Amino acid sequence: MGRNSLKPPDRDPHTGIDHPIPSGNARRWAAILLLVLFALTTIGGLLFAFL
C-alpha cells in the first residue's frame, strides 16, 4: 500500500500483456472518428430530409 496503490496496473493480470499508454495520438484519432461520424450522420440526415 504505497504511492502506486491508486494507479491502475500497467500489466493485465490475466494475460500479462502491457497496456498501451493512451497518448495524444489516440485522443486525436478518437476526435477524428467522432468528427467523421458527425459528418456522416449530418449528410445522411440531410439526404433523408430531401428525398
Backbone bond lengths (Angstrom), bond angles and torsions (degrees), N, CA, C in turn:
res aa  C-N    CA-C-N  psi(-1)  N-CA   C-N-CA  omega(-1)  CA-C   N-CA-C  phi
1 M - - - 1.458 - - 1.531 109.10 -
2 G 1.308 116.17 75.99 1.457 119.96 -179.65 1.510 110.62 -111.30
3 R 1.329 114.63 -150.64 1.459 119.12 179.63 1.514 111.38 -68.95
4 N 1.331 117.70 -28.23 1.459 120.87 -173.02 1.524 112.85 -86.61
5 S 1.333 118.42 6.05 1.459 119.85 -175.65 1.531 111.34 -69.94
6 L 1.337 117.47 -27.98 1.458 120.02 -179.27 1.521 112.18 -85.62
7 K 1.328 116.71 -14.61 1.468 120.09 -177.73 1.521 109.50 -81.19
8 P 1.344 119.24 136.10 1.469 120.19 176.48 1.520 110.16 -64.00
9 P 1.321 117.77 148.29 1.470 119.86 -177.99 1.517 111.66 -65.72
10 D 1.331 115.85 141.82 1.460 120.64 178.97 1.523 111.41 -75.21
11 R 1.330 116.53 -18.07 1.456 120.47 -173.65 1.520 108.76 -119.40
12 D 1.324 116.56 135.04 1.456 120.63 177.95 1.525 108.75 -68.40
13 P 1.330 119.10 122.94 1.475 119.12 -176.40 1.520 113.25 -67.46
14 H 1.339 117.77 -21.72 1.463 119.80 -176.73 1.523 112.04 -85.71
15 T 1.316 116.90 -42.29 1.463 119.67 -175.27 1.519 112.46 -106.25
16 G 1.337 118.04 -19.88 1.451 120.68 -178.08 1.517 113.29 76.92
17 I 1.333 117.13 11.99 1.460 120.73 -179.68 1.526 108.65 -89.23
18 D 1.306 115.87 135.87 1.464 119.71 178.16 1.525 109.93 -67.01
19 H 1.314 115.61 135.16 1.462 119.59 175.90 1.523 109.17 -72.85
20 P 1.330 118.01 137.46 1.465 119.25 174.90 1.525 109.86 -66.70
21 I 1.307 115.96 140.49 1.459 120.52 -179.47 1.534 108.57 -77.96
22 P 1.335 118.42 121.28 1.465 119.60 178.35 1.521 110.43 -67.30
23 S 1.307 116.03 114.09 1.462 120.48 -177.10 1.523 109.55 -108.41
24 G 1.318 116.25 -178.58 1.458 120.49 177.66 1.516 111.61 -64.83
25 N 1.348 116.47 -24.75 1.456 120.35 -179.95 1.526 110.42 -65.19
26 A 1.327 117.33 -44.58 1.461 120.61 179.56 1.526 110.22 -65.47
27 R 1.334 116.00 -37.84 1.467 119.09 179.30 1.518 110.09 -66.54
28 R 1.355 116.60 -36.48 1.467 119.75 178.96 1.520 110.28 -66.42
29 W 1.342 116.92 -42.96 1.463 118.77 179.47 1.523 111.21 -64.83
30 A 1.331 117.41 -36.06 1.464 119.94 177.42 1.527 110.45 -64.30
31 A 1.335 117.00 -39.64 1.465 120.23 178.53 1.522 110.83 -66.37
32 I 1.337 116.87 -40.62 1.466 120.47 178.36 1.526 110.05 -63.11
33 L 1.338 116.23 -42.45 1.465 119.78 179.78 1.525 110.73 -62.86
34 L 1.338 117.11 -41.20 1.459 119.98 178.44 1.526 111.02 -64.36
35 L 1.334 117.52 -40.17 1.463 120.03 178.65 1.520 110.96 -64.89
36 V 1.335 117.06 -40.95 1.468 120.48 179.33 1.526 110.08 -64.55
37 L 1.332 117.23 -43.74 1.464 119.84 178.61 1.527 110.67 -63.05
38 F 1.334 117.26 -40.18 1.461 120.69 179.13 1.526 110.52 -63.74
39 A 1.349 116.67 -41.85 1.463 120.42 179.83 1.528 110.54 -65.57
40 L 1.329 116.73 -43.08 1.466 119.38 -178.64 1.527 111.09 -65.30
41 T 1.333 117.51 -42.00 1.464 118.88 179.77 1.524 110.65 -67.97
42 T 1.344 117.48 -34.39 1.466 120.08 177.84 1.524 110.38 -66.00
43 I 1.334 116.90 -47.03 1.466 120.75 179.54 1.528 110.06 -63.56
44 G 1.322 116.10 -42.83 1.464 119.37 178.78 1.519 111.71 -63.04
45 G 1.324 116.87 -40.02 1.464 120.09 178.81 1.519 111.69 -65.94
46 L 1.337 117.40 -39.55 1.463 120.30 178.44 1.526 110.77 -66.68
47 L 1.327 117.06 -43.00 1.465 119.89 178.23 1.524 110.33 -62.11
48 F 1.333 116.32 -41.73 1.463 119.70 -179.40 1.526 110.54 -66.15
49 A 1.338 117.60 -33.31 1.460 120.75 -178.64 1.528 111.07 -73.38
50 F 1.337 117.32 -34.33 1.461 119.68 -175.43 1.518 113.04 -90.67
51 L 1.329 117.95 -15.24 1.468 119.00 -179.21 1.518 110.75 -94.70
